[in-house]
Protein backbone atom coordinates (compact mmCIF):
# COMPACT_ATOMS: atom_id res chain seq x y z
CA UNK A 1 0.00 0.00 0.00
CA UNK A 2 1.26 3.49 -0.86
CA UNK A 3 0.86 6.30 1.66
CA UNK A 4 -1.11 9.28 0.41
CA UNK A 5 0.76 12.52 -0.02
CA UNK A 6 -0.50 15.58 1.85
CA UNK A 7 -1.56 18.02 -0.86
CA UNK A 8 -0.68 21.69 -0.42
CA UNK A 9 -3.53 24.01 0.51
CA UNK A 10 -4.58 27.09 -1.37
CA UNK A 11 -3.53 29.52 1.35
CA UNK A 12 -5.07 32.53 -0.33
CA UNK A 13 -7.06 33.38 -3.44
CA UNK A 14 -7.60 37.02 -4.31
CA UNK A 15 -9.54 36.38 -7.53
CA UNK A 16 -12.90 37.68 -6.31
CA UNK A 17 -14.69 36.84 -9.59
CA UNK A 18 -14.24 33.08 -9.10
CA UNK A 19 -17.30 31.15 -7.93
CA UNK A 20 -15.12 29.12 -5.52
CA UNK A 21 -13.76 32.25 -3.80
CA UNK A 22 -16.00 33.18 -0.89
CA UNK A 23 -13.94 35.51 1.29
CA UNK A 24 -10.41 35.46 -0.10
CA UNK A 25 -10.09 31.72 0.14
CA UNK A 26 -10.91 28.87 -2.22
CA UNK A 27 -13.65 26.38 -1.41
CA UNK A 28 -13.16 23.88 -4.24
CA UNK A 29 -12.17 20.39 -3.08
CA UNK A 30 -9.02 20.49 -5.24
CA UNK A 31 -7.67 22.67 -8.03
CA UNK A 32 -5.60 21.99 -11.13
CA UNK A 33 -2.79 24.38 -11.99
CA UNK A 34 -1.04 25.04 -15.25
CA UNK A 35 -0.63 24.16 -18.83
CA UNK A 36 2.50 23.77 -20.90
CA UNK A 37 3.01 27.55 -21.10
CA UNK A 38 1.30 29.18 -18.10
CA UNK A 39 0.45 28.67 -14.42
CA UNK A 40 -3.31 29.25 -14.76
CA UNK A 41 -5.74 27.93 -12.19
CA UNK A 42 -7.87 25.68 -14.38
CA UNK A 43 -10.53 25.42 -11.68
CA UNK A 44 -11.30 29.16 -12.04
CA UNK A 45 -14.98 29.65 -12.95
CA UNK A 46 -16.36 33.15 -13.36
CA UNK A 47 -20.02 33.05 -12.39
CA UNK A 48 -20.93 36.15 -10.36
CA UNK A 49 -24.31 34.90 -9.15
CA UNK A 50 -23.05 31.45 -8.10
CA UNK A 51 -21.04 30.41 -5.06
CA UNK A 52 -19.50 26.99 -5.51
CA UNK A 53 -17.73 24.52 -3.27
CA UNK A 54 -18.28 23.77 0.38
CA UNK A 55 -18.03 26.41 3.11
CA UNK A 56 -15.98 24.20 5.42
CA UNK A 57 -13.57 23.06 2.68
CA UNK A 58 -10.30 24.83 1.81
CA UNK A 59 -8.95 23.80 -1.59
CA UNK A 60 -5.87 21.72 -2.15
CA UNK A 61 -3.66 21.48 -5.23
CA UNK A 62 -4.77 18.26 -6.88
CA UNK A 63 -2.50 18.45 -9.92
CA UNK A 64 0.04 20.82 -11.45
CA UNK A 65 0.93 20.64 -15.12
CA UNK A 66 3.88 23.06 -14.85
CA UNK A 67 6.74 20.55 -14.82
CA UNK A 68 9.20 23.47 -15.00
CA UNK A 69 8.13 24.82 -11.57
CA UNK A 70 10.65 24.25 -8.78
CA UNK A 71 7.82 23.05 -6.51
CA UNK A 72 6.72 20.39 -9.02
CA UNK A 73 7.85 16.79 -8.77
CA UNK A 74 6.23 14.27 -11.12
CA UNK A 75 3.36 16.76 -11.72
CA UNK A 76 2.60 16.98 -7.98
CA UNK A 77 3.00 20.27 -6.12
CA UNK A 78 5.35 20.12 -3.14
CA UNK A 79 5.08 23.76 -2.03
CA UNK A 80 3.90 24.09 1.58
CA UNK A 81 0.92 26.15 0.33
CA UNK A 82 0.09 28.29 -2.71
CA UNK A 83 -1.48 31.65 -3.46
CA UNK A 84 -3.74 32.33 -6.43
CA UNK A 85 -4.04 35.79 -7.92
CA UNK A 86 -5.36 37.62 -10.97
CA UNK A 87 -3.68 37.73 -14.37
CA UNK A 88 -5.66 39.57 -17.05
CA UNK A 89 -8.90 37.57 -17.30
CA UNK A 90 -7.60 34.42 -15.60
CA UNK A 91 -6.41 33.24 -12.20
CA UNK A 92 -2.78 32.19 -11.78
CA UNK A 93 -0.69 30.34 -9.25
CA UNK A 94 1.42 33.14 -7.77
CA UNK A 95 3.66 30.56 -6.06
CA UNK A 96 4.94 29.29 -9.43
CA UNK A 97 8.73 29.64 -9.68
CA UNK A 98 10.76 28.41 -12.64
CA UNK A 99 13.66 26.07 -12.09
Rosetta silent file (secondary structure, phi, psi, omega in degrees, C-alpha in Angstrom):
SEQUENCE: XXXXXXXXXXXXXXXXXXXXXXXXXXXXXXXXXXXXXXXXXXXXXXXXXXXXXXXXXXXXXXXXXXXXXXXXXXXXXXXXXXXXXXXXXXXXXXXXXXX
SCORE:     score description
SCORE:     0.000 S_00000001
   1 L     0.000  138.851  178.692    0.000    0.000    0.000 S_00000001
   2 L   -98.383  134.179  177.608    1.255    3.492   -0.858 S_00000001
   3 L   -72.693  140.764  178.754    0.860    6.297    1.658 S_00000001
   4 L   -75.885  140.740  177.886   -1.114    9.277    0.412 S_00000001
   5 L   -81.520  140.997  173.549    0.756   12.523   -0.017 S_00000001
   6 L   -74.157  120.342 -179.105   -0.498   15.577    1.847 S_00000001
   7 L   -82.505  142.731  178.170   -1.564   18.021   -0.864 S_00000001
   8 L   -67.107  145.774  179.331   -0.675   21.691   -0.423 S_00000001
   9 E   -85.563  154.530  169.552   -3.526   24.012    0.506 S_00000001
  10 E   -83.512  100.453 -175.114   -4.578   27.093   -1.372 S_00000001
  11 E   -67.141  -35.346 -177.543   -3.530   29.517    1.352 S_00000001
  12 E  -155.779  141.508  171.795   -5.072   32.532   -0.330 S_00000001
  13 E  -134.383  119.841 -178.792   -7.060   33.383   -3.443 S_00000001
  14 L  -105.438   17.541  178.259   -7.603   37.024   -4.315 S_00000001
  15 L   -91.084   87.667 -173.252   -9.542   36.377   -7.530 S_00000001
  16 L   -62.682  -24.737 -177.080  -12.895   37.678   -6.307 S_00000001
  17 L   -76.315   -9.148 -178.064  -14.692   36.838   -9.587 S_00000001
  18 E   -79.057  136.799 -179.673  -14.242   33.083   -9.097 S_00000001
  19 L   -63.677  -25.202  179.561  -17.296   31.154   -7.927 S_00000001
  20 L   -83.618  -12.167 -179.486  -15.122   29.119   -5.524 S_00000001
  21 E   -89.185  114.946 -179.464  -13.759   32.253   -3.802 S_00000001
  22 L   -97.860  -52.052 -177.234  -16.004   33.177   -0.895 S_00000001
  23 L  -143.855   48.028 -179.125  -13.939   35.512    1.295 S_00000001
  24 L    87.847    8.805  175.941  -10.406   35.459   -0.101 S_00000001
  25 L  -136.296  159.010 -174.053  -10.089   31.720    0.136 S_00000001
  26 E   -99.226  132.785 -177.374  -10.914   28.868   -2.223 S_00000001
  27 L  -113.604   20.546  170.073  -13.655   26.381   -1.405 S_00000001
  28 L   -74.698  157.356  176.430  -13.165   23.879   -4.241 S_00000001
  29 L   -66.232  -48.018  177.865  -12.172   20.392   -3.085 S_00000001
  30 E  -151.230  152.517  178.848   -9.023   20.490   -5.236 S_00000001
  31 E  -118.728  158.446  174.418   -7.673   22.674   -8.032 S_00000001
  32 E  -112.915  132.348 -179.678   -5.600   21.994  -11.133 S_00000001
  33 E  -112.611  140.308  163.733   -2.785   24.384  -11.986 S_00000001
  34 L    87.670  163.271  170.657   -1.044   25.038  -15.246 S_00000001
  35 L  -143.703 -173.503 -177.321   -0.634   24.161  -18.826 S_00000001
  36 L   -62.722  -25.519 -173.235    2.499   23.772  -20.896 S_00000001
  37 L  -123.064    1.931 -176.755    3.008   27.550  -21.096 S_00000001
  38 L  -157.981  155.468 -178.987    1.304   29.182  -18.104 S_00000001
  39 L   -98.036   45.944  178.769    0.450   28.669  -14.419 S_00000001
  40 E   -65.624  150.728  167.922   -3.312   29.251  -14.762 S_00000001
  41 E   -87.885  109.493 -177.053   -5.738   27.925  -12.193 S_00000001
  42 L   -79.025   -1.579  176.578   -7.866   25.676  -14.379 S_00000001
  43 L   -92.599   -8.747  178.744  -10.531   25.418  -11.685 S_00000001
  44 L   -56.668  125.398  176.918  -11.304   29.160  -12.043 S_00000001
  45 L  -134.283  117.233  179.561  -14.976   29.651  -12.953 S_00000001
  46 E   -92.406  104.470  178.060  -16.359   33.152  -13.357 S_00000001
  47 L  -143.641   89.539 -172.355  -20.025   33.054  -12.387 S_00000001
  48 L   -54.709  -33.392 -175.984  -20.926   36.154  -10.358 S_00000001
  49 L   -90.062    0.078 -175.369  -24.306   34.900   -9.148 S_00000001
  50 L  -118.318  136.887  171.199  -23.053   31.453   -8.099 S_00000001
  51 L  -114.381  121.448 -175.001  -21.045   30.407   -5.057 S_00000001
  52 L  -106.995  172.186  177.577  -19.497   26.987   -5.515 S_00000001
  53 L    81.495 -170.210 -178.190  -17.733   24.516   -3.272 S_00000001
  54 L  -116.333  135.136 -176.411  -18.282   23.775    0.381 S_00000001
  55 L   -57.332  -36.094 -176.848  -18.033   26.412    3.112 S_00000001
  56 L   -91.604    9.281 -179.106  -15.980   24.197    5.425 S_00000001
  57 L  -108.309  130.269  171.099  -13.569   23.062    2.679 S_00000001
  58 L  -109.338  128.814 -172.899  -10.302   24.830    1.814 S_00000001
  59 L   -61.321  153.457  174.376   -8.949   23.800   -1.591 S_00000001
  60 E  -120.462  162.479  175.318   -5.866   21.720   -2.152 S_00000001
  61 E   -87.200  108.806 -179.112   -3.655   21.484   -5.227 S_00000001
  62 E   -80.376  -36.775 -179.646   -4.774   18.263   -6.885 S_00000001
  63 E  -155.382  149.212  175.300   -2.496   18.454   -9.920 S_00000001
  64 E  -134.486  122.464 -177.647    0.041   20.819  -11.445 S_00000001
  65 L   -91.578    3.434  179.313    0.935   20.638  -15.120 S_00000001
  66 L   -90.823   82.297 -178.893    3.879   23.055  -14.847 S_00000001
  67 L   -62.660  -18.755 -179.836    6.737   20.548  -14.823 S_00000001
  68 L   -87.672    3.991  177.371    9.195   23.472  -14.999 S_00000001
  69 E   -81.827  139.108 -178.430    8.128   24.815  -11.572 S_00000001
  70 L   -67.518  -15.918  178.241   10.649   24.254   -8.781 S_00000001
  71 L   -89.530   -6.560 -173.314    7.818   23.047   -6.510 S_00000001
  72 E   -94.631  129.223  174.784    6.716   20.389   -9.022 S_00000001
  73 E  -135.300  113.046 -178.447    7.854   16.788   -8.772 S_00000001
  74 L    57.097   40.976  178.701    6.226   14.273  -11.120 S_00000001
  75 L    66.014   19.624  174.125    3.359   16.759  -11.722 S_00000001
  76 E  -114.335  136.221  179.813    2.605   16.979   -7.982 S_00000001
  77 E   -80.767  131.668  178.351    3.002   20.265   -6.121 S_00000001
  78 L  -116.744   15.657  173.518    5.352   20.123   -3.144 S_00000001
  79 L   -69.234  150.844  178.472    5.076   23.758   -2.034 S_00000001
  80 L   -61.775  -35.182  177.935    3.905   24.095    1.576 S_00000001
  81 E  -165.232  163.648  178.661    0.917   26.148    0.329 S_00000001
  82 E  -127.110  163.469  173.017    0.088   28.287   -2.710 S_00000001
  83 E  -121.662  141.643  178.021   -1.479   31.650   -3.459 S_00000001
  84 E  -116.104  135.182 -178.106   -3.742   32.331   -6.432 S_00000001
  85 E  -142.326  172.043 -176.302   -4.038   35.792   -7.918 S_00000001
  86 E   -76.218  149.354  172.652   -5.356   37.620  -10.972 S_00000001
  87 E  -150.287  102.524 -174.492   -3.677   37.735  -14.369 S_00000001
  88 L    54.981 -114.934 -178.528   -5.656   39.568  -17.055 S_00000001
  89 L  -104.002   14.588 -176.739   -8.903   37.569  -17.299 S_00000001
  90 E  -121.181 -178.167  171.853   -7.598   34.425  -15.600 S_00000001
  91 E  -119.404  136.887 -176.929   -6.414   33.244  -12.196 S_00000001
  92 E  -124.654  153.559  171.165   -2.781   32.195  -11.776 S_00000001
  93 E   -76.965  112.971 -179.221   -0.688   30.344   -9.247 S_00000001
  94 L   -80.819   -8.648  179.320    1.418   33.136   -7.772 S_00000001
  95 L   -86.198  -14.147  179.022    3.664   30.563   -6.063 S_00000001
  96 L   -51.572  132.537  175.421    4.940   29.293   -9.429 S_00000001
  97 L  -143.415  122.184  179.897    8.727   29.645   -9.678 S_00000001
  98 E   -63.811  153.918  178.203   10.761   28.411  -12.640 S_00000001
  99 L   -75.416    0.000    0.000   13.659   26.071  -12.085 S_00000001
